[in-house]
């Protein structure tokens, strides 16, 4: 059974169709990358799947729950990391983690064990007393990820998590994602970097609200030099191949 399933998922804003009859299935334990230019509908798709926005047509199920009928059940089982850094700049790394642990109702030994594990995994332990506002872009993303993971989500939704981050931090971030994948967490991410899309198990190419191609990176690139070529050829053909 698919852990993420969208059926004719649609979202309109007036005359603008941001997500247009999207059909998609993501299996448990995979990392799925949604790729497209600005305005393609990637962020809107993520917000629909997270139950943060109601569709105007179609529907979706995440972790077995309908995103419209049971949005809280969906939110209890997912972690969502937005593009913009949204933690408290005046709090330290440790204080931000403690604050979110309080929100999730995590206390005592469980909190200590989980925070220590996340700090080791992200190599952020030496910076636990540094204010979030003084962190580099890559460190801020790691802190956001740690706070997102505190309630042990089944599915992680990431909206362009490495956008504007330096190459070394991007590499470190992907090392963390692969570890999470080994731990059994399903990852659904959007990215504008086609080289990152090639690291995913499967990739969906999105353009003007439509999912135009969806397959493994290897299958998509068959007969083409790279994903950029595939994307351009598909757009120019004006055909969806999903």
C-alpha positions as CSV (number, residue, x, y, z in Angstrom):
1,X,0.0,0.0,0.0
2,X,1.3,3.5,-0.9
3,X,2.1,5.7,2.1
4,X,1.4,8.8,0.0
5,X,-1.4,8.6,-2.6
6,X,-2.8,11.6,-4.6
7,X,-5.8,11.1,-6.9
8,X,-6.7,13.9,-9.3
9,X,-5.4,16.4,-6.6
10,X,-6.2,19.9,-7.7
11,X,-5.8,23.4,-6.2
12,X,-7.0,26.6,-7.8
13,X,-6.4,30.2,-6.7
14,X,-9.0,32.1,-8.7
15,X,-8.2,31.5,-12.3
16,X,-4.8,30.1,-11.6
17,X,-4.5,26.3,-11.4
18,X,-1.5,25.7,-9.1
19,X,-1.9,21.9,-9.0
20,X,-3.7,20.3,-11.9
21,X,-5.2,16.8,-11.5
22,X,-2.1,15.4,-9.9
23,X,-2.0,11.6,-9.6
24,X,0.9,10.2,-7.6
25,X,1.8,7.2,-5.4
26,X,4.9,7.1,-3.1
27,X,5.9,3.8,-1.4
28,X,7.1,3.5,2.2
29,X,10.8,3.7,2.6
30,X,11.7,5.6,-0.6
31,X,12.9,9.1,-1.2
32,X,10.8,10.8,-3.8
33,X,11.9,14.1,-5.4
34,X,9.5,16.6,-7.0
35,X,11.4,18.8,-9.5
36,X,10.3,21.8,-11.4
37,X,10.9,25.6,-11.9
38,X,9.6,28.3,-9.7
39,X,5.8,28.4,-10.0
40,X,5.5,24.8,-11.1
41,X,3.3,24.0,-8.0
42,X,5.8,22.0,-5.9
43,X,5.2,23.9,-2.6
44,X,1.4,23.9,-3.1
45,X,1.6,20.1,-3.6
46,X,3.5,19.7,-0.4
47,X,1.1,21.8,1.6
48,X,-1.8,19.9,0.2
49,X,-0.2,16.6,1.2
50,X,0.6,17.8,4.7
51,X,-3.0,18.9,5.3
52,X,-2.0,22.5,5.5
53,X,-4.3,23.5,2.6
54,X,-7.5,22.1,1.3
55,X,-7.7,20.9,-2.3
56,X,-10.3,22.3,-4.6
57,X,-10.6,19.0,-6.4
58,X,-9.5,15.4,-5.9
59,X,-7.9,14.2,-2.8
60,X,-5.0,12.5,-1.1
61,X,-4.2,10.0,1.6
62,X,-1.0,10.2,3.7
63,X,0.0,7.4,6.1
64,X,-3.4,5.9,5.5
65,X,-5.4,9.0,6.5
66,X,-7.4,11.4,4.3
67,X,-5.7,14.8,4.3
68,X,-9.1,16.6,4.4
69,X,-11.1,14.4,6.8
70,X,-8.2,13.6,9.2
71,X,-5.7,16.4,8.9
72,X,-4.5,16.1,12.5
73,X,-3.9,12.4,12.1
74,X,-1.8,13.2,9.1
75,X,0.2,15.9,11.0
76,X,0.9,13.6,13.9
77,X,2.7,11.2,11.5
78,X,4.7,13.6,9.4
79,X,7.4,16.2,9.6
80,X,7.2,19.3,7.4
81,X,10.2,21.5,6.8
82,X,9.4,24.7,4.9
83,X,11.7,26.6,2.6
84,X,12.1,29.6,5.0
85,X,13.9,29.2,8.3
86,X,11.1,29.4,10.9
87,X,12.8,28.7,14.2
88,X,13.6,31.3,17.0
89,X,16.6,33.3,16.1
90,X,17.3,34.5,19.7
91,X,17.2,31.0,21.1
92,X,20.2,28.7,21.0
93,X,20.3,25.4,19.2
94,X,19.5,23.6,22.4
95,X,16.8,25.9,23.5
96,X,15.1,25.6,20.1
97,X,15.2,21.8,20.4
98,X,13.9,21.9,24.0
99,X,11.0,24.2,22.9
100,X,9.9,21.9,20.2
101,X,10.3,18.8,22.4
102,X,7.9,20.5,24.9
103,X,5.4,21.1,22.1
104,X,5.6,17.5,21.1
105,X,5.3,16.3,24.7
106,X,8.7,14.6,24.8
107,X,10.3,14.7,28.3
108,X,12.9,12.9,30.5
109,X,15.2,10.2,29.2
110,X,13.4,9.9,25.8
111,X,14.1,13.6,25.1
112,X,17.8,13.4,26.2
113,X,18.4,10.3,24.1
114,X,16.7,11.7,21.0
115,X,18.3,15.1,21.2
116,X,21.8,13.6,21.7
117,X,21.3,11.3,18.7
118,X,20.1,14.1,16.5
119,X,23.1,16.3,17.5
120,X,25.5,13.5,16.7
121,X,23.9,12.7,13.4
122,X,24.0,16.3,12.2
123,X,27.3,17.1,13.8
124,X,25.7,20.0,15.6
125,X,26.8,19.1,19.1
126,X,29.6,21.7,19.2
127,X,27.1,24.5,18.4
128,X,24.3,23.6,20.8
129,X,24.9,26.8,22.8
130,X,25.0,29.1,19.7
131,X,22.0,31.3,18.9
132,X,20.1,30.2,15.8
133,X,20.4,33.7,14.3
134,X,24.2,33.3,14.3
135,X,24.3,30.0,12.4
136,X,25.2,29.6,8.8
137,X,22.6,28.7,6.3
138,X,23.5,25.0,6.3
139,X,23.5,24.9,10.1
140,X,20.1,26.5,10.2
141,X,18.7,23.8,7.9
142,X,20.2,21.1,10.1
143,X,18.6,22.7,13.1
144,X,15.2,22.9,11.3
145,X,15.6,19.2,10.4
146,X,16.4,18.2,14.0
147,X,13.3,20.0,15.3
148,X,11.2,18.4,12.6
149,X,12.4,15.0,13.6
150,X,11.9,15.3,17.4
151,X,8.5,13.6,17.3
152,X,9.8,10.6,15.2
153,X,7.7,11.1,12.0
154,X,6.9,8.3,9.6
155,X,7.2,10.7,6.6
156,X,9.4,13.7,6.1
157,X,8.2,16.5,3.7
158,X,11.1,18.8,2.8
159,X,10.5,21.9,0.6
160,X,13.8,22.7,-1.2
161,X,15.8,22.0,1.9
162,X,19.2,22.8,0.4
163,X,18.2,25.9,-1.6
164,X,20.9,28.6,-1.2
165,X,23.1,26.3,1.0
166,X,26.8,25.9,0.2
167,X,28.0,22.7,-1.5
168,X,29.6,21.2,1.6
169,X,26.5,21.7,3.7
170,X,24.4,20.2,0.8
171,X,26.6,17.1,0.9
172,X,26.3,16.8,4.7
173,X,22.5,17.2,4.5
174,X,22.2,14.4,2.0
175,X,24.3,12.2,4.2
176,X,21.7,12.8,6.9
177,X,18.8,12.1,4.6
178,X,20.3,8.7,3.6
179,X,20.7,7.8,7.3
180,X,17.0,8.7,7.9
181,X,16.1,6.5,4.9
182,X,18.0,3.6,6.5
183,X,16.0,4.3,9.7
184,X,12.8,3.6,7.7
185,X,11.6,7.2,7.2
186,X,9.9,8.0,3.9
187,X,11.1,11.2,2.4
188,X,9.2,13.4,0.0
189,X,11.2,16.5,-1.1
190,X,11.0,19.3,-3.6
191,X,14.2,20.6,-5.2
192,X,15.3,22.9,-7.9
193,X,18.7,21.1,-8.2
194,X,18.6,18.4,-10.9
195,X,21.8,16.8,-9.6
196,X,20.0,16.3,-6.3
197,X,17.0,14.8,-8.0
198,X,19.3,12.1,-9.4
199,X,20.0,10.9,-5.8
200,X,16.3,10.1,-5.2
201,X,14.7,6.6,-5.7
202,X,12.1,8.2,-8.0
203,X,11.6,11.6,-9.5
204,X,8.5,13.5,-10.6
205,X,8.9,16.4,-13.1
206,X,6.4,19.1,-12.5
207,X,5.5,22.0,-14.9
208,X,2.7,24.5,-14.7
209,X,0.8,22.5,-12.1
210,X,1.0,19.2,-14.0
211,X,3.1,16.1,-13.2
212,X,4.6,15.5,-16.7
213,X,7.0,12.6,-16.0
214,X,7.5,10.2,-13.1
215,X,10.1,7.4,-12.9
216,X,13.5,6.4,-11.5
217,X,16.3,8.8,-12.5
218,X,17.9,6.0,-14.6
219,X,14.7,5.4,-16.5
220,X,14.1,9.1,-17.1
221,X,17.6,9.6,-18.4
222,X,17.6,6.5,-20.7
223,X,18.6,7.9,-24.1
224,X,19.3,11.4,-22.7
225,X,22.4,12.9,-21.2
226,X,20.8,14.3,-18.1
227,X,17.6,15.2,-16.4
228,X,17.7,18.7,-17.7
229,X,17.6,17.4,-21.2
230,X,14.7,15.1,-20.3
231,X,12.8,18.0,-18.7
232,X,13.3,20.3,-21.7
233,X,12.4,17.6,-24.2
234,X,9.2,16.7,-22.3
235,X,8.1,20.4,-22.1
236,X,8.7,21.0,-25.7
237,X,6.7,17.9,-26.7
238,X,3.7,19.3,-24.8
239,X,2.9,15.8,-23.6
240,X,2.6,14.2,-20.1
241,X,4.1,10.8,-19.8
242,X,2.9,9.8,-16.4
